[in-house]
Amino acid sequence: MYNNQIVKEYNVNDNQYEKILLLAKKSSSVNKRIDLLIKNIKMTNPEKLEKIVESIEQCIK
């Protein structure tokens, strides 16, 4: 009985590990994309920058 319980607990933790790993990868990917956007925005000319900011503001309202 004890051995079966360990196997069941391991399987549950393993499934959660995969789920958490996928979430972490997605989060990391989004953060890298945001960092790249910020870097590119800082190098953008003022006219384009105003349009970018307005577009972002509209999206997050």
PDBQT receptor file of N, H, CA, C and O in Angstrom, charges set to zero:
ATOM      1  N   MET A   1       0.835  -1.206   0.000  1.00  0.00    +0.000 N 
ATOM      2  CA  MET A   1       0.000   0.000   0.000  1.00  0.00    +0.000 C 
ATOM      3  C   MET A   1       0.866   1.251   0.000  1.00  0.00    +0.000 C 
ATOM      4  O   MET A   1       0.591   2.192  -0.744  1.00  0.00    +0.000 OA
ATOM      5  N   TYR A   2       1.888   1.273   0.808  1.00  0.00    +0.000 N 
ATOM      6  H   TYR A   2       2.112   0.508   1.412  1.00  0.00    +0.000 HD
ATOM      7  CA  TYR A   2       2.756   2.440   0.917  1.00  0.00    +0.000 C 
ATOM      8  C   TYR A   2       3.450   2.733  -0.418  1.00  0.00    +0.000 C 
ATOM      9  O   TYR A   2       3.541   3.893  -0.820  1.00  0.00    +0.000 OA
ATOM     10  N   ASN A   3       3.938   1.705  -1.103  1.00  0.00    +0.000 N 
ATOM     11  H   ASN A   3       3.864   0.762  -0.776  1.00  0.00    +0.000 HD
ATOM     12  CA  ASN A   3       4.614   1.889  -2.384  1.00  0.00    +0.000 C 
ATOM     13  C   ASN A   3       3.676   2.463  -3.436  1.00  0.00    +0.000 C 
ATOM     14  O   ASN A   3       4.088   3.309  -4.229  1.00  0.00    +0.000 OA
ATOM     15  N   ASN A   4       2.432   2.024  -3.459  1.00  0.00    +0.000 N 
ATOM     16  H   ASN A   4       2.096   1.336  -2.815  1.00  0.00    +0.000 HD
ATOM     17  CA  ASN A   4       1.456   2.562  -4.416  1.00  0.00    +0.000 C 
ATOM     18  C   ASN A   4       1.214   4.047  -4.170  1.00  0.00    +0.000 C 
ATOM     19  O   ASN A   4       1.055   4.828  -5.108  1.00  0.00    +0.000 OA
ATOM     20  N   GLN A   5       1.190   4.418  -2.909  1.00  0.00    +0.000 N 
ATOM     21  H   GLN A   5       1.319   3.784  -2.147  1.00  0.00    +0.000 HD
ATOM     22  CA  GLN A   5       0.960   5.826  -2.568  1.00  0.00    +0.000 C 
ATOM     23  C   GLN A   5       2.113   6.686  -3.086  1.00  0.00    +0.000 C 
ATOM     24  O   GLN A   5       1.885   7.783  -3.596  1.00  0.00    +0.000 OA
ATOM     25  N   ILE A   6       3.321   6.208  -2.961  1.00  0.00    +0.000 N 
ATOM     26  H   ILE A   6       3.506   5.317  -2.546  1.00  0.00    +0.000 HD
ATOM     27  CA  ILE A   6       4.478   6.965  -3.438  1.00  0.00    +0.000 C 
ATOM     28  C   ILE A   6       4.405   7.130  -4.951  1.00  0.00    +0.000 C 
ATOM     29  O   ILE A   6       4.662   8.219  -5.465  1.00  0.00    +0.000 OA
ATOM     30  N   VAL A   7       4.064   6.088  -5.655  1.00  0.00    +0.000 N 
ATOM     31  H   VAL A   7       3.856   5.204  -5.238  1.00  0.00    +0.000 HD
ATOM     32  CA  VAL A   7       3.955   6.154  -7.107  1.00  0.00    +0.000 C 
ATOM     33  C   VAL A   7       2.881   7.143  -7.519  1.00  0.00    +0.000 C 
ATOM     34  O   VAL A   7       3.090   7.929  -8.443  1.00  0.00    +0.000 OA
ATOM     35  N   LYS A   8       1.741   7.120  -6.855  1.00  0.00    +0.000 N 
ATOM     36  H   LYS A   8       1.571   6.481  -6.104  1.00  0.00    +0.000 HD
ATOM     37  CA  LYS A   8       0.663   8.050  -7.183  1.00  0.00    +0.000 C 
ATOM     38  C   LYS A   8       1.096   9.492  -6.926  1.00  0.00    +0.000 C 
ATOM     39  O   LYS A   8       0.832  10.371  -7.746  1.00  0.00    +0.000 OA
ATOM     40  N   GLU A   9       1.754   9.740  -5.803  1.00  0.00    +0.000 N 
ATOM     41  H   GLU A   9       1.969   9.025  -5.137  1.00  0.00    +0.000 HD
ATOM     42  CA  GLU A   9       2.209  11.088  -5.490  1.00  0.00    +0.000 C 
ATOM     43  C   GLU A   9       3.258  11.543  -6.506  1.00  0.00    +0.000 C 
ATOM     44  O   GLU A   9       3.253  12.702  -6.919  1.00  0.00    +0.000 OA
ATOM     45  N   TYR A  10       4.133  10.664  -6.902  1.00  0.00    +0.000 N 
ATOM     46  H   TYR A  10       4.137   9.722  -6.567  1.00  0.00    +0.000 HD
ATOM     47  CA  TYR A  10       5.150  11.000  -7.892  1.00  0.00    +0.000 C 
ATOM     48  C   TYR A  10       4.505  11.371  -9.215  1.00  0.00    +0.000 C 
ATOM     49  O   TYR A  10       4.904  12.350  -9.847  1.00  0.00    +0.000 OA
ATOM     50  N   ASN A  11       3.532  10.616  -9.632  1.00  0.00    +0.000 N 
ATOM     51  H   ASN A  11       3.208   9.821  -9.119  1.00  0.00    +0.000 HD
ATOM     52  CA  ASN A  11       2.853  10.904 -10.897  1.00  0.00    +0.000 C 
ATOM     53  C   ASN A  11       2.164  12.262 -10.856  1.00  0.00    +0.000 C 
ATOM     54  O   ASN A  11       2.210  13.007 -11.835  1.00  0.00    +0.000 OA
ATOM     55  N   VAL A  12       1.537  12.586  -9.757  1.00  0.00    +0.000 N 
ATOM     56  H   VAL A  12       1.499  11.980  -8.962  1.00  0.00    +0.000 HD
ATOM     57  CA  VAL A  12       0.864  13.881  -9.636  1.00  0.00    +0.000 C 
ATOM     58  C   VAL A  12       1.898  15.001  -9.699  1.00  0.00    +0.000 C 
ATOM     59  O   VAL A  12       1.705  15.984 -10.415  1.00  0.00    +0.000 OA
ATOM     60  N   ASN A  13       2.984  14.861  -8.962  1.00  0.00    +0.000 N 
ATOM     61  H   ASN A  13       3.140  14.063  -8.380  1.00  0.00    +0.000 HD
ATOM     62  CA  ASN A  13       4.012  15.900  -8.962  1.00  0.00    +0.000 C 
ATOM     63  C   ASN A  13       4.651  16.032 -10.344  1.00  0.00    +0.000 C 
ATOM     64  O   ASN A  13       4.958  17.139 -10.785  1.00  0.00    +0.000 OA
ATOM     65  N   ASP A  14       4.850  14.908 -11.023  1.00  0.00    +0.000 N 
ATOM     66  H   ASP A  14       4.600  14.009 -10.665  1.00  0.00    +0.000 HD
ATOM     67  CA  ASP A  14       5.429  14.931 -12.357  1.00  0.00    +0.000 C 
ATOM     68  C   ASP A  14       4.524  15.707 -13.310  1.00  0.00    +0.000 C 
ATOM     69  O   ASP A  14       5.011  16.517 -14.098  1.00  0.00    +0.000 OA
ATOM     70  N   ASN A  15       3.236  15.474 -13.248  1.00  0.00    +0.000 N 
ATOM     71  H   ASN A  15       2.840  14.816 -12.608  1.00  0.00    +0.000 HD
ATOM     72  CA  ASN A  15       2.293  16.196 -14.104  1.00  0.00    +0.000 C 
ATOM     73  C   ASN A  15       2.315  17.687 -13.802  1.00  0.00    +0.000 C 
ATOM     74  O   ASN A  15       2.256  18.509 -14.717  1.00  0.00    +0.000 OA
ATOM     75  N   GLN A  16       2.397  18.032 -12.550  1.00  0.00    +0.000 N 
ATOM     76  H   GLN A  16       2.444  17.364 -11.807  1.00  0.00    +0.000 HD
ATOM     77  CA  GLN A  16       2.448  19.441 -12.179  1.00  0.00    +0.000 C 
ATOM     78  C   GLN A  16       3.761  20.070 -12.632  1.00  0.00    +0.000 C 
ATOM     79  O   GLN A  16       3.795  21.236 -13.025  1.00  0.00    +0.000 OA
ATOM     80  N   TYR A  17       4.841  19.295 -12.574  1.00  0.00    +0.000 N 
ATOM     81  H   TYR A  17       4.814  18.348 -12.254  1.00  0.00    +0.000 HD
ATOM     82  CA  TYR A  17       6.129  19.814 -13.015  1.00  0.00    +0.000 C 
ATOM     83  C   TYR A  17       6.057  20.215 -14.485  1.00  0.00    +0.000 C 
ATOM     84  O   TYR A  17       6.512  21.298 -14.853  1.00  0.00    +0.000 OA
ATOM     85  N   GLU A  18       5.495  19.359 -15.321  1.00  0.00    +0.000 N 
ATOM     86  H   GLU A  18       5.126  18.479 -15.022  1.00  0.00    +0.000 HD
ATOM     87  CA  GLU A  18       5.384  19.655 -16.745  1.00  0.00    +0.000 C 
ATOM     88  C   GLU A  18       4.535  20.904 -16.974  1.00  0.00    +0.000 C 
ATOM     89  O   GLU A  18       4.871  21.755 -17.798  1.00  0.00    +0.000 OA
ATOM     90  N   LYS A  19       3.434  21.001 -16.235  1.00  0.00    +0.000 N 
ATOM     91  H   LYS A  19       3.161  20.310 -15.566  1.00  0.00    +0.000 HD
ATOM     92  CA  LYS A  19       2.537  22.149 -16.365  1.00  0.00    +0.000 C 
ATOM     93  C   LYS A  19       3.261  23.432 -15.968  1.00  0.00    +0.000 C 
ATOM     94  O   LYS A  19       3.177  24.440 -16.671  1.00  0.00    +0.000 OA
ATOM     95  N   ILE A  20       3.968  23.394 -14.848  1.00  0.00    +0.000 N 
ATOM     96  H   ILE A  20       4.036  22.576 -14.277  1.00  0.00    +0.000 HD
ATOM     97  CA  ILE A  20       4.690  24.567 -14.358  1.00  0.00    +0.000 C 
ATOM     98  C   ILE A  20       5.826  24.920 -15.307  1.00  0.00    +0.000 C 
ATOM     99  O   ILE A  20       6.087  26.098 -15.552  1.00  0.00    +0.000 OA
ATOM    100  N   LEU A  21       6.501  23.908 -15.842  1.00  0.00    +0.000 N 
ATOM    101  H   LEU A  21       6.288  22.952 -15.643  1.00  0.00    +0.000 HD
ATOM    102  CA  LEU A  21       7.582  24.154 -16.789  1.00  0.00    +0.000 C 
ATOM    103  C   LEU A  21       7.069  24.877 -18.035  1.00  0.00    +0.000 C 
ATOM    104  O   LEU A  21       7.697  25.828 -18.502  1.00  0.00    +0.000 OA
ATOM    105  N   LEU A  22       5.941  24.436 -18.570  1.00  0.00    +0.000 N 
ATOM    106  H   LEU A  22       5.432  23.664 -18.190  1.00  0.00    +0.000 HD
ATOM    107  CA  LEU A  22       5.367  25.083 -19.750  1.00  0.00    +0.000 C 
ATOM    108  C   LEU A  22       4.973  26.529 -19.458  1.00  0.00    +0.000 C 
ATOM    109  O   LEU A  22       5.194  27.416 -20.282  1.00  0.00    +0.000 OA
ATOM    110  N   LEU A  23       4.387  26.761 -18.277  1.00  0.00    +0.000 N 
ATOM    111  H   LEU A  23       4.207  26.040 -17.608  1.00  0.00    +0.000 HD
ATOM    112  CA  LEU A  23       4.015  28.125 -17.903  1.00  0.00    +0.000 C 
ATOM    113  C   LEU A  23       5.249  29.013 -17.770  1.00  0.00    +0.000 C 
ATOM    114  O   LEU A  23       5.235  30.171 -18.188  1.00  0.00    +0.000 OA
ATOM    115  N   ALA A  24       6.312  28.467 -17.188  1.00  0.00    +0.000 N 
ATOM    116  H   ALA A  24       6.323  27.526 -16.848  1.00  0.00    +0.000 HD
ATOM    117  CA  ALA A  24       7.548  29.230 -17.016  1.00  0.00    +0.000 C 
ATOM    118  C   ALA A  24       8.165  29.569 -18.368  1.00  0.00    +0.000 C 
ATOM    119  O   ALA A  24       8.657  30.680 -18.567  1.00  0.00    +0.000 OA
ATOM    120  N   LYS A  25       8.141  28.614 -19.299  1.00  0.00    +0.000 N 
ATOM    121  H   LYS A  25       7.741  27.711 -19.138  1.00  0.00    +0.000 HD
ATOM    122  CA  LYS A  25       8.690  28.865 -20.634  1.00  0.00    +0.000 C 
ATOM    123  C   LYS A  25       7.904  29.956 -21.343  1.00  0.00    +0.000 C 
ATOM    124  O   LYS A  25       8.491  30.836 -21.974  1.00  0.00    +0.000 OA
ATOM    125  N   LYS A  26       6.578  29.906 -21.243  1.00  0.00    +0.000 N 
ATOM    126  H   LYS A  26       6.102  29.192 -20.730  1.00  0.00    +0.000 HD
ATOM    127  CA  LYS A  26       5.749  30.932 -21.879  1.00  0.00    +0.000 C 
ATOM    128  C   LYS A  26       6.030  32.300 -21.272  1.00  0.00    +0.000 C 
ATOM    129  O   LYS A  26       6.149  33.296 -21.986  1.00  0.00    +0.000 OA
ATOM    130  N   SER A  27       6.135  32.337 -19.948  1.00  0.00    +0.000 N 
ATOM    131  H   SER A  27       6.039  31.528 -19.368  1.00  0.00    +0.000 HD
ATOM    132  CA  SER A  27       6.399  33.597 -19.258  1.00  0.00    +0.000 C 
ATOM    133  C   SER A  27       7.759  34.150 -19.658  1.00  0.00    +0.000 C 
ATOM    134  O   SER A  27       7.898  35.350 -19.894  1.00  0.00    +0.000 OA
ATOM    135  N   SER A  28       8.744  33.295 -19.735  1.00  0.00    +0.000 N 
ATOM    136  H   SER A  28       8.630  32.320 -19.543  1.00  0.00    +0.000 HD
ATOM    137  CA  SER A  28      10.078  33.713 -20.129  1.00  0.00    +0.000 C 
ATOM    138  C   SER A  28      10.077  34.258 -21.546  1.00  0.00    +0.000 C 
ATOM    139  O   SER A  28      10.722  35.267 -21.831  1.00  0.00    +0.000 OA
ATOM    140  N   SER A  29       9.361  33.599 -22.422  1.00  0.00    +0.000 N 
ATOM    141  H   SER A  29       8.837  32.779 -22.191  1.00  0.00    +0.000 HD
ATOM    142  CA  SER A  29       9.273  34.040 -23.810  1.00  0.00    +0.000 C 
ATOM    143  C   SER A  29       8.626  35.419 -23.907  1.00  0.00    +0.000 C 
ATOM    144  O   SER A  29       9.104  36.282 -24.643  1.00  0.00    +0.000 OA
ATOM    145  N   VAL A  30       7.561  35.621 -23.178  1.00  0.00    +0.000 N 
ATOM    146  H   VAL A  30       7.173  34.920 -22.580  1.00  0.00    +0.000 HD
ATOM    147  CA  VAL A  30       6.874  36.920 -23.185  1.00  0.00    +0.000 C 
ATOM    148  C   VAL A  30       7.797  37.996 -22.631  1.00  0.00    +0.000 C 
ATOM    149  O   VAL A  30       7.872  39.094 -23.182  1.00  0.00    +0.000 OA
ATOM    150  N   ASN A  31       8.499  37.688 -21.545  1.00  0.00    +0.000 N 
ATOM    151  H   ASN A  31       8.438  36.796 -21.098  1.00  0.00    +0.000 HD
ATOM    152  CA  ASN A  31       9.400  38.679 -20.956  1.00  0.00    +0.000 C 
ATOM    153  C   ASN A  31      10.523  39.052 -21.915  1.00  0.00    +0.000 C 
ATOM    154  O   ASN A  31      10.904  40.220 -21.993  1.00  0.00    +0.000 OA
ATOM    155  N   LYS A  32      11.057  38.082 -22.643  1.00  0.00    +0.000 N 
ATOM    156  H   LYS A  32      10.747  37.133 -22.579  1.00  0.00    +0.000 HD
ATOM    157  CA  LYS A  32      12.106  38.370 -23.622  1.00  0.00    +0.000 C 
ATOM    158  C   LYS A  32      11.566  39.254 -24.740  1.00  0.00    +0.000 C 
ATOM    159  O   LYS A  32      12.246  40.175 -25.192  1.00  0.00    +0.000 OA
ATOM    160  N   ARG A  33      10.340  38.973 -25.187  1.00  0.00    +0.000 N 
ATOM    161  H   ARG A  33       9.788  38.224 -24.820  1.00  0.00    +0.000 HD
ATOM    162  CA  ARG A  33       9.724  39.781 -26.246  1.00  0.00    +0.000 C 
ATOM    163  C   ARG A  33       9.503  41.209 -25.772  1.00  0.00    +0.000 C 
ATOM    164  O   ARG A  33       9.736  42.159 -26.520  1.00  0.00    +0.000 OA
ATOM    165  N   ILE A  34       9.053  41.361 -24.529  1.00  0.00    +0.000 N 
ATOM    166  H   ILE A  34       8.864  40.589 -23.922  1.00  0.00    +0.000 HD
ATOM    167  CA  ILE A  34       8.836  42.701 -23.967  1.00  0.00    +0.000 C 
ATOM    168  C   ILE A  34      10.155  43.453 -23.886  1.00  0.00    +0.000 C 
ATOM    169  O   ILE A  34      10.225  44.630 -24.240  1.00  0.00    +0.000 OA
ATOM    170  N   ASP A  35      11.205  42.776 -23.419  1.00  0.00    +0.000 N 
ATOM    171  H   ASP A  35      11.148  41.820 -23.132  1.00  0.00    +0.000 HD
ATOM    172  CA  ASP A  35      12.523  43.418 -23.334  1.00  0.00    +0.000 C 
ATOM    173  C   ASP A  35      12.998  43.882 -24.708  1.00  0.00    +0.000 C 
ATOM    174  O   ASP A  35      13.549  44.974 -24.840  1.00  0.00    +0.000 OA
ATOM    175  N   LEU A  36      12.786  43.057 -25.728  1.00  0.00    +0.000 N 
ATOM    176  H   LEU A  36      12.338  42.169 -25.621  1.00  0.00    +0.000 HD
ATOM    177  CA  LEU A  36      13.184  43.422 -27.082  1.00  0.00    +0.000 C 
ATOM    178  C   LEU A  36      12.363  44.613 -27.589  1.00  0.00    +0.000 C 
ATOM    179  O   LEU A  36      12.898  45.515 -28.233  1.00  0.00    +0.000 OA
ATOM    180  N   LEU A  37      11.066  44.605 -27.294  1.00  0.00    +0.000 N 
ATOM    181  H   LEU A  37      10.631  43.872 -26.771  1.00  0.00    +0.000 HD
ATOM    182  CA  LEU A  37      10.223  45.736 -27.687  1.00  0.00    +0.000 C 
ATOM    183  C   LEU A  37      10.697  47.036 -27.037  1.00  0.00    +0.000 C 
ATOM    184  O   LEU A  37      10.786  48.074 -27.693  1.00  0.00    +0.000 OA
ATOM    185  N   ILE A  38      10.994  46.966 -25.765  1.00  0.00    +0.000 N 
ATOM    186  H   ILE A  38      10.922  46.123 -25.232  1.00  0.00    +0.000 HD
ATOM    187  CA  ILE A  38      11.459  48.162 -25.045  1.00  0.00    +0.000 C 
ATOM    188  C   ILE A  38      12.756  48.682 -25.664  1.00  0.00    +0.000 C 
ATOM    189  O   ILE A  38      12.924  49.884 -25.870  1.00  0.00    +0.000 OA
ATOM    190  N   LYS A  39      13.658  47.762 -25.955  1.00  0.00    +0.000 N 
ATOM    191  H   LYS A  39      13.522  46.786 -25.788  1.00  0.00    +0.000 HD
ATOM    192  CA  LYS A  39      14.924  48.156 -26.578  1.00  0.00    +0.000 C 
ATOM    193  C   LYS A  39      14.675  48.846 -27.921  1.00  0.00    +0.000 C 
ATOM    194  O   LYS A  39      15.278  49.879 -28.212  1.00  0.00    +0.000 OA
ATOM    195  N   ASN A  40      13.794  48.280 -28.731  1.00  0.00    +0.000 N 
ATOM    196  H   ASN A  40      13.304  47.440 -28.495  1.00  0.00    +0.000 HD
ATOM    197  CA  ASN A  40      13.492  48.864 -30.043  1.00  0.00    +0.000 C 
ATOM    198  C   ASN A  40      12.734  50.186 -29.928  1.00  0.00    +0.000 C 
ATOM    199  O   ASN A  40      12.966  51.110 -30.708  1.00  0.00    +0.000 OA
ATOM    200  N   ILE A  41      11.835  50.270 -28.959  1.00  0.00    +0.000 N 
ATOM    201  H   ILE A  41      11.647  49.520 -28.325  1.00  0.00    +0.000 HD
ATOM    202  CA  ILE A  41      11.077  51.509 -28.754  1.00  0.00    +0.000 C 
ATOM    203  C   ILE A  41      12.017  52.654 -28.378  1.00  0.00    +0.000 C 
ATOM    204  O   ILE A  41      11.834  53.786 -28.828  1.00  0.00    +0.000 OA
ATOM    205  N   LYS A  42      13.011  52.361 -27.562  1.00  0.00    +0.000 N 
ATOM    206  H   LYS A  42      13.160  51.442 -27.197  1.00  0.00    +0.000 HD
ATOM    207  CA  LYS A  42      13.955  53.401 -27.145  1.00  0.00    +0.000 C 
ATOM    208  C   LYS A  42      14.754  53.962 -28.324  1.00  0.00    +0.000 C 
ATOM    209  O   LYS A  42      15.245  55.089 -28.269  1.00  0.00    +0.000 OA
ATOM    210  N   MET A  43      14.878  53.170 -29.386  1.00  0.00    +0.000 N 
ATOM    211  H   MET A  43      14.478  52.254 -29.431  1.00  0.00    +0.000 HD
ATOM    212  CA  MET A  43      15.642  53.613 -30.556  1.00  0.00    +0.000 C 
ATOM    213  C   MET A  43      14.745  54.218 -31.651  1.00  0.00    +0.000 C 
ATOM    214  O   MET A  43      15.235  54.595 -32.715  1.00  0.00    +0.000 OA
ATOM    215  N   THR A  44      13.453  54.308 -31.389  1.00  0.00    +0.000 N 
ATOM    216  H   THR A  44      13.055  54.002 -30.524  1.00  0.00    +0.000 HD
ATOM    217  CA  THR A  44      12.498  54.788 -32.387  1.00  0.00    +0.000 C 
ATOM    218  C   THR A  44      12.459  56.307 -32.409  1.00  0.00    +0.000 C 
ATOM    219  O   THR A  44      12.661  56.961 -31.386  1.00  0.00    +0.000 OA
ATOM    220  N   ASN A  45      12.199  56.852 -33.571  1.00  0.00    +0.000 N 
ATOM    221  H   ASN A  45      12.035  56.320 -34.402  1.00  0.00    +0.000 HD
ATOM    222  CA  ASN A  45      12.125  58.319 -33.677  1.00  0.00    +0.000 C 
ATOM    223  C   ASN A  45      10.862  58.823 -32.963  1.00  0.00    +0.000 C 
ATOM    224  O   ASN A  45       9.917  58.059 -32.767  1.00  0.00    +0.000 OA
ATOM    225  N   PRO A  46      10.843  60.096 -32.579  1.00  0.00    +0.000 N 
ATOM    226  CA  PRO A  46       9.747  60.652 -31.775  1.00  0.00    +0.000 C 
ATOM    227  C   PRO A  46       8.357  60.529 -32.412  1.00  0.00    +0.000 C 
ATOM    228  O   PRO A  46       7.374  60.302 -31.707  1.00  0.00    +0.000 OA
ATOM    229  N   GLU A  47       8.269  60.676 -33.733  1.00  0.00    +0.000 N 
ATOM    230  H   GLU A  47       9.068  60.860 -34.306  1.00  0.00    +0.000 HD
ATOM    231  CA  GLU A  47       6.953  60.594 -34.381  1.00  0.00    +0.000 C 
ATOM    232  C   GLU A  47       6.362  59.182 -34.253  1.00  0.00    +0.000 C 
ATOM    233  O   GLU A  47       5.190  59.011 -33.919  1.00  0.00    +0.000 OA
ATOM    234  N   LYS A  48       7.187  58.197 -34.522  1.00  0.00    +0.000 N 
ATOM    235  H   LYS A  48       8.140  58.336 -34.794  1.00  0.00    +0.000 HD
ATOM    236  CA  LYS A  48       6.725  56.809 -34.405  1.00  0.00    +0.000 C 
ATOM    237  C   LYS A  48       6.459  56.450 -32.943  1.00  0.00    +0.000 C 
ATOM    238  O   LYS A  48       5.540  55.692 -32.632  1.00  0.00    +0.000 OA
ATOM    239  N   LEU A  49       7.272  57.002 -32.067  1.00  0.00    +0.000 N 
ATOM    240  H   LEU A  49       8.019  57.618 -32.320  1.00  0.00    +0.000 HD
ATOM    241  CA  LEU A  49       7.122  56.702 -30.644  1.00  0.00    +0.000 C 
ATOM    242  C   LEU A  49       5.745  57.115 -30.137  1.00  0.00    +0.000 C 
ATOM    243  O   LEU A  49       5.118  56.384 -29.371  1.00  0.00    +0.000 OA
ATOM    244  N   GLU A  50       5.276  58.283 -30.564  1.00  0.00    +0.000 N 
ATOM    245  H   GLU A  50       5.786  58.876 -31.187  1.00  0.00    +0.000 HD
ATOM    246  CA  GLU A  50       3.950  58.757 -30.150  1.00  0.00    +0.000 C 
ATOM    247  C   GLU A  50       2.864  57.791 -30.612  1.00  0.00    +0.000 C 
ATOM    248  O   GLU A  50       1.941  57.497 -29.853  1.00  0.00    +0.000 OA
ATOM    249  N   LYS A  51       2.961  57.292 -31.845  1.00  0.00    +0.000 N 
ATOM    250  H   LYS A  51       3.711  57.531 -32.462  1.00  0.00    +0.000 HD
ATOM    251  CA  LYS A  51       1.984  56.339 -32.371  1.00  0.00    +0.000 C 
ATOM    252  C   LYS A  51       2.032  55.010 -31.609  1.00  0.00    +0.000 C 
ATOM    253  O   LYS A  51       0.999  54.405 -31.322  1.00  0.00    +0.000 OA
ATOM    254  N   ILE A  52       3.227  54.582 -31.295  1.00  0.00    +0.000 N 
ATOM    255  H   ILE A  52       4.066  55.074 -31.527  1.00  0.00    +0.000 HD
ATOM    256  CA  ILE A  52       3.389  53.323 -30.551  1.00  0.00    +0.000 C 
ATOM    257  C   ILE A  52       2.737  53.436 -29.174  1.00  0.00    +0.000 C 
ATOM    258  O   ILE A  52       2.003  52.545 -28.745  1.00  0.00    +0.000 OA
ATOM    259  N   VAL A  53       3.014  54.535 -28.498  1.00  0.00    +0.000 N 
ATOM    260  H   VAL A  53       3.610  55.258 -28.846  1.00  0.00    +0.000 HD
ATOM    261  CA  VAL A  53       2.455  54.740 -27.153  1.00  0.00    +0.000 C 
ATOM    262  C   VAL A  53       0.933  54.799 -27.205  1.00  0.00    +0.000 C 
ATOM    263  O   VAL A  53       0.261  54.197 -26.368  1.00  0.00    +0.000 OA
ATOM    264  N   GLU A  54       0.391  55.513 -28.174  1.00  0.00    +0.000 N 
ATOM    265  H   GLU A  54       0.938  56.002 -28.854  1.00  0.00    +0.000 HD
ATOM    266  CA  GLU A  54      -1.065  55.598 -28.318  1.00  0.00    +0.000 C 
ATOM    267  C   GLU A  54      -1.674  54.222 -28.580  1.00  0.00    +0.000 C 
ATOM    268  O   GLU A  54      -2.713  53.876 -28.017  1.00  0.00    +0.000 OA
ATOM    269  N   SER A  55      -1.029  53.454 -29.425  1.00  0.00    +0.000 N 
ATOM    270  H   SER A  55      -0.185  53.735 -29.882  1.00  0.00    +0.000 HD
ATOM    271  CA  SER A  55      -1.513  52.109 -29.739  1.00  0.00    +0.000 C 
ATOM    272  C   SER A  55      -1.505  51.214 -28.499  1.00  0.00    +0.000 C 
ATOM    273  O   SER A  55      -2.463  50.484 -28.246  1.00  0.00    +0.000 OA
ATOM    274  N   ILE A  56      -0.437  51.276 -27.743  1.00  0.00    +0.000 N 
ATOM    275  H   ILE A  56       0.341  51.869 -27.948  1.00  0.00    +0.000 HD
ATOM    276  CA  ILE A  56      -0.340  50.475 -26.519  1.00  0.00    +0.000 C 
ATOM    277  C   ILE A  56      -1.421  50.892 -25.529  1.00  0.00    +0.000 C 
ATOM    278  O   ILE A  56      -2.081  50.050 -24.921  1.00  0.00    +0.000 OA
ATOM    279  N   GLU A  57      -1.592  52.193 -25.376  1.00  0.00    +0.000 N 
ATOM    280  H   GLU A  57      -1.055  52.878 -25.870  1.00  0.00    +0.000 HD
ATOM    281  CA  GLU A  57      -2.618  52.700 -24.450  1.00  0.00    +0.000 C 
ATOM    282  C   GLU A  57      -4.014  52.206 -24.837  1.00  0.00    +0.000 C 
ATOM    283  O   GLU A  57      -4.810  51.847 -23.969  1.00  0.00    +0.000 OA
ATOM    284  N   GLN A  58      -4.304  52.186 -26.116  1.00  0.00    +0.000 N 
ATOM    285  H   GLN A  58      -3.658  52.477 -26.821  1.00  0.00    +0.000 HD
ATOM    286  CA  GLN A  58      -5.613  51.707 -26.576  1.00  0.00    +0.000 C 
ATOM    287  C   GLN A  58      -5.787  50.209 -26.280  1.00  0.00    +0.000 C 
ATOM    288  O   GLN A  58      -6.875  49.764 -25.913  1.00  0.00    +0.000 OA
ATOM    289  N   CYS A  59      -4.740  49.466 -26.439  1.00  0.00    +0.000 N 
ATOM    290  H   CYS A  59      -3.857  49.828 -26.738  1.00  0.00    +0.000 HD
ATOM    291  CA  CYS A  59      -4.808  48.010 -26.216  1.00  0.00    +0.000 C 
ATOM    292  C   CYS A  59      -5.017  47.639 -24.744  1.00  0.00    +0.000 C 
ATOM    293  O   CYS A  59      -5.645  46.625 -24.441  1.00  0.00    +0.000 OA
ATOM    294  N   ILE A  60      -4.495  48.451 -23.843  1.00  0.00    +0.000 N 
ATOM    295  H   ILE A  60      -3.984  49.275 -24.090  1.00  0.00    +0.000 HD
ATOM    296  CA  ILE A  60      -4.579  48.080 -22.433  1.00  0.00    +0.000 C 
ATOM    297  C   ILE A  60      -5.742  48.731 -21.697  1.00  0.00    +0.000 C 
ATOM    298  O   ILE A  60      -5.900  48.543 -20.491  1.00  0.00    +0.000 OA
ATOM    299  N   LYS A  61      -6.548  49.487 -22.409  1.00  0.00    +0.000 N 
ATOM    300  H   LYS A  61      -6.420  49.640 -23.389  1.00  0.00    +0.000 HD
ATOM    301  CA  LYS A  61      -7.724  50.106 -21.766  1.00  0.00    +0.000 C 
ATOM    302  C   LYS A  61      -8.798  49.085 -21.526  1.00  0.00    +0.000 C 
ATOM    303  O   LYS A  61      -9.858  49.417 -20.996  1.00  0.00    +0.000 OA
TER     304      LYS A  61
